[in-house]
Amino acid sequence: MITTRIRGGLGNQLFQYCAGRALALRHGVDLGLDLRDFDRPKAFKVGLDHFNVQTAVTYALPPNKEDGLGALARWLKGGYPKPYREASLGFDTTYQTLGDNTHLKGYWQSERYFDAFESRIRNDLQIVTPPSDQNAKMFEAIKATPSVSLHIRRGDYVSNEKFNAAHGTCDLSYYARAAASIAQQMGKDPIIYAFSDDPAWVTEHLKLPYETRYIDFNDGDHNYEDLRLMAACQHHIIANSSFSWWGAWLNPNPGKIVVAPTQWFADPNKTNPDILPMSWQRI
């Protein structure tokens, strides 16, 4: 069995699942999820249960530091998966050499970890929770229009000083340039569907020369609804956010246009050269 630690928001959870699932598929074994981080008070909740994920019950996990010396001694005697911690923000080539009975710890933010199993992964990441009536109607409206999803990440990227220094946010000029580029490539004016964890701010500040529809009715507990709507759009403007990354990736259309920020991290000491698929455009 392969096990993978799940932590953070839904975008991070999906990357962690996919890295584990791909490694499990490579070895022909089951995947188990380590959900212990969610036993503590957290800003996020487990969101994978809204997807068609393929997992097995996990009976043995490497001990955490707080489990004590007894648990550590039992682990050293064997019988637990061998932990492997992601070595870098970019694609970690050691991943390709990992065997069965591995416990993955990291963020694994690159399509390269699972692109060999894309069709299986896309099946796993079908959202199986039925949409609300309001979301079902919006889904049909999106499918009937020249739709472009636009995601603005704020939340803890703004309120948390540490996260702001590491990630930063995309400025409004980025979104204006990205929308103009997509409109030119489409050959017609798009209808922009704007998503955010701070929809009130976006409604007030985002002003584009295209019809813009603000999606403001899904809270954090229903963020999977936003992902489903984003993926239904024809094209995508993403933030430096794993959540909007998935909103674009989950669109299966090979002809989609995805525009992403050139600079993913505000901190110049952080870089992930493998975060964006090759076909996505940088602005």
C-alpha positions in Angstrom: 0.0 0.0 0.0 1.0 3.6 -0.7 -0.1 6.2 1.8 -0.1 10.0 1.4 -0.5 12.8 3.9 -3.4 15.0 3.2 -3.3 18.6 4.6 -4.1 22.2 3.6 -6.9 23.4 1.4 -8.7 21.5 -1.3 -6.2 22.4 -4.0 -3.3 21.0 -1.9 -5.4 17.9 -1.0 -6.0 17.1 -4.7 -2.2 17.3 -5.5 -1.4 15.1 -2.6 -4.1 12.6 -3.6 -2.9 12.5 -7.2 0.8 11.9 -6.3 -0.2 9.0 -4.0 -2.7 7.6 -6.5 -0.2 7.6 -9.4 2.4 5.9 -7.3 -0.1 3.3 -6.1 -1.2 2.6 -9.7 2.4 2.2 -10.8 2.9 -0.6 -8.2 -0.6 -2.1 -8.6 -1.5 -1.5 -4.9 -4.1 0.4 -2.9 -3.8 4.0 -1.7 -4.5 5.0 1.8 -5.0 8.6 3.1 -3.3 10.0 6.2 -5.9 12.4 7.5 -4.5 13.0 11.0 -3.8 16.7 10.4 -7.6 17.2 10.3 -8.0 15.8 13.8 -6.8 19.3 15.1 -8.6 22.6 14.7 -7.9 23.8 11.2 -9.0 26.5 8.8 -9.7 23.8 6.2 -11.7 20.6 6.0 -11.2 17.4 4.1 -12.8 17.9 0.7 -11.9 14.7 -1.1 -15.1 13.0 -0.2 -16.9 15.0 -2.8 -14.8 13.3 -5.5 -14.7 9.8 -7.0 -11.5 9.0 -5.1 -10.2 5.5 -4.9 -8.8 4.7 -1.5 -8.5 1.9 1.0 -8.6 1.8 4.8 -5.3 2.6 6.3 -4.3 0.6 9.4 -0.6 1.6 9.9 0.9 5.0 9.5 4.3 6.4 10.6 4.1 8.0 14.0 3.9 11.7 14.4 6.3 13.4 16.8 3.6 13.9 19.4 2.9 10.1 19.5 5.8 9.6 21.9 8.8 7.4 22.1 6.8 4.2 22.3 5.3 4.7 18.9 8.7 5.7 17.5 10.2 2.5 18.9 7.5 0.3 17.3 8.0 2.1 14.0 11.7 1.4 14.1 11.0 -2.3 14.5 9.2 -2.3 11.2 5.7 -2.8 9.9 5.0 0.8 9.1 5.3 2.5 5.7 8.6 4.2 5.0 8.1 8.0 5.0 9.4 10.0 2.1 9.3 13.8 2.3 9.2 15.9 -0.9 12.7 17.3 -1.5 11.9 20.4 -3.5 9.1 22.6 -4.7 9.7 21.5 -8.3 9.4 17.9 -9.6 11.3 15.6 -7.3 12.9 13.0 -9.5 13.4 10.6 -6.5 9.6 10.1 -6.6 10.1 8.0 -9.7 12.2 5.5 -7.7 9.9 5.1 -4.7 8.7 1.6 -4.0 5.6 0.1 -2.4 5.0 0.7 1.3 5.9 4.4 1.0 4.3 7.2 2.9 4.4 10.5 1.0 4.7 13.8 2.8 4.7 17.0 0.7 2.7 19.1 -1.7 3.6 17.5 -5.0 2.4 20.5 -7.1 3.1 19.3 -10.6 1.2 17.4 -13.2 4.4 15.5 -13.9 3.7 13.3 -10.9 0.5 11.9 -12.4 0.4 12.7 -16.1 1.1 9.0 -17.0 -2.2 8.1 -15.5 -4.2 11.1 -16.6 -7.4 9.2 -17.7 -7.5 7.3 -14.4 -6.9 10.5 -12.4 -9.6 12.4 -14.3 -12.1 9.6 -13.5 -11.1 9.8 -9.8 -11.5 13.6 -9.7 -15.1 13.6 -11.0 -17.2 15.5 -8.5 -19.9 13.1 -7.3 -21.7 15.3 -4.9 -24.8 16.6 -6.7 -24.9 20.3 -7.3 -27.4 22.6 -5.7 -30.2 24.0 -7.9 -28.4 27.3 -8.1 -25.2 25.7 -9.1 -26.9 23.5 -11.6 -28.5 26.5 -13.3 -25.2 28.4 -13.3 -23.4 25.3 -14.8 -25.9 25.3 -17.7 -25.4 29.0 -18.3 -21.7 28.6 -18.3 -21.8 25.8 -20.9 -24.0 28.0 -23.2 -21.7 31.0 -23.2 -18.2 31.9 -24.4 -17.1 31.5 -20.8 -13.8 32.3 -19.1 -13.2 31.5 -15.5 -11.2 34.1 -13.5 -10.0 33.3 -10.0 -8.7 35.8 -7.5 -7.1 34.3 -4.4 -7.1 36.5 -1.3 -8.0 35.1 2.1 -4.9 34.1 4.1 -2.7 35.3 1.2 -3.7 38.8 2.3 -4.5 38.4 6.0 -1.5 36.2 7.0 1.7 38.1 7.0 3.8 35.0 6.5 1.7 33.7 3.6 1.6 37.1 2.0 5.4 37.3 2.0 5.7 33.8 0.5 2.8 33.9 -2.1 1.6 37.4 -2.6 -1.4 38.1 -4.8 -1.8 38.8 -8.5 -2.6 42.5 -9.1 -5.6 43.6 -11.1 -3.4 44.6 -14.1 -2.5 40.9 -14.5 -6.2 40.0 -14.9 -6.8 42.8 -17.4 -3.9 41.7 -19.5 -4.9 38.0 -19.3 -8.5 38.8 -20.2 -7.4 40.8 -23.2 -5.1 38.1 -24.4 -7.8 35.4 -24.2 -10.3 37.6 -25.9 -7.9 38.2 -28.8 -7.2 34.5 -29.1 -10.9 33.6 -28.9 -11.7 36.3 -31.6 -14.7 37.5 -29.6 -15.6 39.0 -26.3 -15.7 36.4 -23.5 -18.1 36.3 -20.6 -16.0 36.4 -17.5 -17.1 34.2 -14.5 -15.2 35.6 -11.5 -14.5 33.3 -8.5 -12.8 34.2 -5.3 -12.6 33.5 -1.6 -13.4 37.2 -1.1 -16.2 37.8 -3.6 -17.2 41.2 -2.1 -13.8 42.6 -2.8 -13.7 41.3 -6.3 -17.2 42.6 -7.1 -16.0 46.1 -6.0 -12.6 46.2 -7.6 -12.5 43.9 -10.7 -13.6 46.1 -13.6 -13.0 44.6 -17.1 -14.4 45.7 -20.5 -16.3 42.4 -20.8 -19.5 41.1 -19.3 -18.5 39.8 -15.9 -20.6 37.5 -13.7 -19.6 37.2 -10.1 -19.9 33.8 -8.5 -20.6 34.7 -4.8 -23.0 32.0 -3.5 -20.6 29.1 -2.5 -18.9 29.3 0.9 -15.8 27.4 1.9 -17.7 24.3 2.8 -19.0 24.2 -0.8 -15.8 25.1 -2.7 -16.1 21.9 -4.7 -19.1 23.6 -6.4 -16.9 26.5 -7.5 -14.4 23.9 -8.9 -17.1 22.2 -10.9 -18.2 25.6 -12.3 -14.7 26.7 -13.1 -14.0 23.5 -14.9 -17.1 23.9 -17.0 -15.7 27.2 -18.5 -14.1 27.1 -22.0 -11.0 28.9 -20.9 -9.3 30.0 -17.7 -7.4 32.8 -16.0 -5.9 31.5 -12.8 -4.2 33.0 -9.8 -1.0 31.7 -8.1 -3.3 29.3 -6.3 -3.5 25.5 -6.4 -7.3 25.9 -6.2 -7.6 27.8 -9.5 -4.9 25.5 -11.0 -7.4 22.6 -10.5 -10.3 24.6 -11.8 -8.4 24.9 -15.1 -6.9 21.4 -15.1 -10.2 19.7 -14.5 -11.5 21.1 -17.8 -10.8 18.1 -20.1 -10.9 20.1 -23.4 -7.4 19.9 -25.0 -8.1 23.2 -26.8 -8.7 25.2 -23.7 -6.6 28.4 -23.1 -5.2 28.7 -19.6 -3.4 31.9 -18.6 -1.3 31.9 -15.4 1.0 34.4 -13.7 4.6 34.2 -14.6 5.6 34.7 -11.0 4.0 32.0 -8.8 5.7 33.0 -5.5 6.3 36.5 -4.1 9.3 35.2 -2.2 12.2 35.2 -4.8 13.8 32.3 -2.9 10.9 30.1 -3.7 10.3 28.6 -7.2 8.5 25.7 -8.8 9.5 25.5 -12.5 7.1 22.5 -12.9 3.9 24.0 -11.5 2.4 24.8 -14.9 1.6 22.3 -17.7 3.6 23.1 -20.9 0.5 24.2 -22.8 -0.5 26.9 -20.3 0.4 30.5 -21.1 2.3 32.8 -18.7 1.7 36.5 -18.4 
